[in-house]
C-alpha cells in the first residue's frame, strides 16, 4: 500500500484507524475549525488600524479616498473588495461546486458576508477535512491568512521561514517552526518531527 495513502495531506501524520479514508486528520480539522471561526473577529479588529478618514471600509461599498494616500494600505486592501472576504468566499464556492449546491446568497456588507462565509466553512469543516480534495490548499491558505491578520492586530512579527531540502528530490520546502507537516510537489510527505530532521537547502547545496 502507498505510504502516502494513510497520511494526513496537511501535516503528514499517519492517520489513525478510525480516520482511514480521510484526506486530513482530526487534529488538523480541529486547528482549521479554530482558525476559521477566529477570522470574523480578527477582520473586525483590523478596523481599529485605519485612520478615522478611512472608516467605513467594510461597512458597505468601498469609496475612493481623497487626498494623500492613507497608511496601512495592506489593511485597506484586506478589508476592501477582492480582499479577505473574496478569498474565503472563493473557498465556499469551491465547496458548493464540489457538492453540487447552489451558489451562496447575498449576505450584505463585507463584515456580514465574511461572518456567513466563515460560518459555512466551519459548519462544513468535518466534510471538508474528510472528503474535500483541495483541503490541503484550503488549510494552507487559511493558516497563512490567520497568521497574517493576527500579526496585524497584535503587532507580533510573523514566524521566520526557512527553506529545507526534500530528501527525495532536493527541492525547496518553505516552513516555519510551527509548521505541522509538509508535502513536497514530488510526493514526499514529512510530518512534524521529520521536517525538523531535514537540512536547510543552502547547507545541502554547499555540502
C-alpha positions as CSV (number, residue, x, y, z in Angstrom):
1,X,0.0,0.0,0.0
2,X,1.3,3.5,-0.8
3,X,2.6,5.1,2.4
4,X,1.1,8.4,1.4
5,X,-2.4,7.0,1.3
6,X,-2.6,6.6,5.1
7,X,-1.1,10.0,5.9
8,X,-2.8,13.4,6.5
9,X,-2.4,15.5,3.4
10,X,-1.8,18.6,5.7
11,X,0.6,17.5,8.4
12,X,1.7,14.1,7.0
13,X,0.9,12.3,10.3
14,X,-0.2,8.7,9.9
15,X,-4.0,8.6,10.1
16,X,-5.4,6.6,13.0
17,X,-7.6,3.6,12.3
18,X,-10.8,5.5,12.7
19,X,-9.5,8.2,10.3
20,X,-8.9,5.7,7.4
21,X,-10.2,7.1,4.1
22,X,-10.0,10.8,5.2
23,X,-7.8,13.4,3.5
24,X,-6.8,15.0,6.8
25,X,-6.5,14.0,10.4
26,X,-8.8,15.2,13.2
27,X,-6.1,17.4,14.7
28,X,-5.8,19.4,11.5
29,X,-9.6,19.6,11.4
30,X,-9.7,21.0,14.9
31,X,-7.0,23.5,14.2
32,X,-8.7,24.6,11.0
33,X,-12.0,25.0,12.8
34,X,-10.5,27.3,15.4
35,X,-8.8,29.4,12.7
36,X,-11.8,29.9,10.5
37,X,-14.0,30.8,13.5
38,X,-11.4,33.4,14.5
39,X,-11.4,35.2,11.2
40,X,-14.6,37.4,11.5
41,X,-13.4,38.7,14.9
42,X,-9.9,39.3,13.5
43,X,-11.3,41.1,10.5
44,X,-13.5,43.3,12.7
45,X,-10.4,44.3,14.8
46,X,-8.5,45.5,11.8
47,X,-10.8,48.5,11.5
48,X,-9.0,50.0,14.5
49,X,-5.8,50.0,12.5
50,X,-7.3,52.5,10.0
51,X,-7.2,56.3,10.1
52,X,-10.5,57.9,11.0
53,X,-10.9,59.2,7.4
54,X,-10.8,55.7,6.1
55,X,-13.5,54.3,8.4
56,X,-16.5,52.8,6.6
57,X,-14.4,50.4,4.6
58,X,-16.0,47.1,5.2
59,X,-19.3,48.7,6.2
60,X,-20.5,48.8,2.7
61,X,-19.4,49.5,-0.8
62,X,-15.8,50.8,-0.9
63,X,-15.5,54.5,-1.8
64,X,-12.3,56.2,-3.1
65,X,-10.3,58.1,-0.5
66,X,-9.4,61.8,-1.1
67,X,-6.1,63.5,-0.5
68,X,-2.8,61.9,0.3
69,X,-2.6,58.0,0.3
70,X,-3.6,56.5,3.6
71,X,-1.1,54.5,5.6
72,X,-1.9,50.9,6.3
73,X,-2.6,50.1,2.6
74,X,-2.3,46.4,3.3
75,X,-5.2,46.7,5.9
76,X,-7.3,48.6,3.4
77,X,-6.7,46.0,0.7
78,X,-7.5,43.2,3.1
79,X,-10.9,44.8,4.0
80,X,-11.9,46.0,0.6
81,X,-13.5,44.3,-2.4
82,X,-11.2,41.5,-3.6
83,X,-9.7,41.1,-0.1
84,X,-10.2,38.7,2.7
85,X,-13.9,38.3,2.0
86,X,-13.4,37.2,-1.6
87,X,-10.6,34.8,-0.7
88,X,-12.9,32.8,1.7
89,X,-16.0,33.2,-0.4
90,X,-14.0,31.6,-3.2
91,X,-13.4,28.6,-0.9
92,X,-17.1,28.4,-0.1
93,X,-17.9,28.4,-3.8
94,X,-15.4,25.6,-4.4
95,X,-17.1,23.5,-1.7
96,X,-20.5,24.3,-3.1
97,X,-19.3,23.3,-6.6
98,X,-17.9,20.0,-5.2
99,X,-21.1,19.1,-3.5
100,X,-23.3,20.3,-6.4
101,X,-25.0,23.0,-4.3
102,X,-26.4,26.3,-5.5
103,X,-24.2,29.5,-5.3
104,X,-24.2,31.3,-2.0
105,X,-26.9,34.0,-1.5
106,X,-26.1,37.7,-0.9
107,X,-25.3,38.4,2.7
108,X,-25.0,42.2,3.0
109,X,-21.8,44.1,4.0
110,X,-18.3,42.7,3.8
111,X,-18.3,42.0,7.5
112,X,-21.7,40.2,7.4
113,X,-20.5,38.3,4.3
114,X,-17.3,37.2,5.9
115,X,-19.1,36.0,9.1
116,X,-21.6,34.0,7.0
117,X,-18.8,32.5,4.7
118,X,-16.7,31.5,7.7
119,X,-19.7,30.0,9.4
120,X,-20.4,28.0,6.3
121,X,-16.8,26.7,6.1
122,X,-16.7,26.0,9.9
123,X,-20.0,24.1,9.7
124,X,-18.8,22.1,6.7
125,X,-15.3,21.5,8.2
126,X,-16.0,17.8,9.1
127,X,-16.8,17.0,5.5
128,X,-14.0,19.2,4.1
129,X,-11.2,17.6,6.2
130,X,-12.5,14.2,5.4
131,X,-13.5,14.4,1.7
132,X,-12.6,17.7,0.0
133,X,-9.8,17.1,-2.4
134,X,-8.3,20.6,-2.1
135,X,-8.4,20.7,1.7
136,X,-4.6,20.9,2.0
137,X,-4.6,24.1,-0.2
138,X,-7.6,25.5,1.8
139,X,-5.9,24.8,5.2
140,X,-2.6,26.3,4.0
141,X,-4.3,29.5,2.8
142,X,-6.4,29.7,6.0
143,X,-3.3,29.2,8.2
144,X,-1.4,31.9,6.2
145,X,-4.1,34.5,6.5
146,X,-4.9,33.7,10.1
147,X,-1.3,34.3,11.0
148,X,-1.0,37.4,8.8
149,X,-4.2,39.1,10.2
150,X,-3.3,38.1,13.8
151,X,0.1,39.7,13.3
152,X,-1.6,42.9,12.1
153,X,-3.9,43.1,15.0
154,X,-1.4,42.2,17.8
155,X,1.7,43.7,16.2
156,X,3.6,40.4,16.5
157,X,6.2,39.6,13.9
158,X,5.3,36.7,11.6
159,X,7.3,33.5,12.2
160,X,10.6,33.3,10.4
161,X,10.5,31.0,7.4
162,X,13.3,28.6,6.5
163,X,13.8,26.7,3.3
164,X,14.6,23.0,3.7
165,X,15.7,20.5,1.1
166,X,13.5,17.5,0.3
167,X,15.5,14.3,0.7
168,X,13.8,12.7,-2.3
169,X,14.2,15.4,-5.0
170,X,16.3,18.1,-3.3
171,X,13.5,20.6,-4.0
172,X,12.7,23.5,-1.6
173,X,10.3,23.2,1.3
174,X,9.4,26.6,3.0
175,X,8.4,26.1,6.6
176,X,8.2,27.8,10.0
177,X,9.0,26.4,13.4
178,X,5.3,25.6,13.9
179,X,4.6,24.0,10.5
180,X,2.9,20.7,11.4
181,X,3.9,18.9,8.3
182,X,4.6,19.4,4.6
183,X,4.1,17.6,1.3
184,X,6.7,18.2,-1.4
185,X,5.5,18.5,-5.0
186,X,7.4,15.3,-5.8
187,X,5.0,13.5,-3.5
188,X,7.3,13.0,-0.4
189,X,5.5,13.5,2.9
190,X,7.0,15.0,6.0
191,X,5.5,15.0,9.5
192,X,6.4,17.5,12.2
193,X,9.4,15.5,13.5
194,X,10.6,14.5,10.0
195,X,10.7,18.2,8.9
196,X,13.0,19.0,11.8
197,X,15.4,16.4,10.6
198,X,15.8,18.0,7.2
199,X,18.8,20.2,6.3
200,X,18.4,23.8,5.1
201,X,18.7,23.9,1.3
202,X,21.6,26.2,1.3
203,X,23.6,24.0,3.6
204,X,22.8,20.9,1.5
205,X,23.9,22.6,-1.7
206,X,27.2,23.7,-0.1
207,X,27.9,20.1,1.1
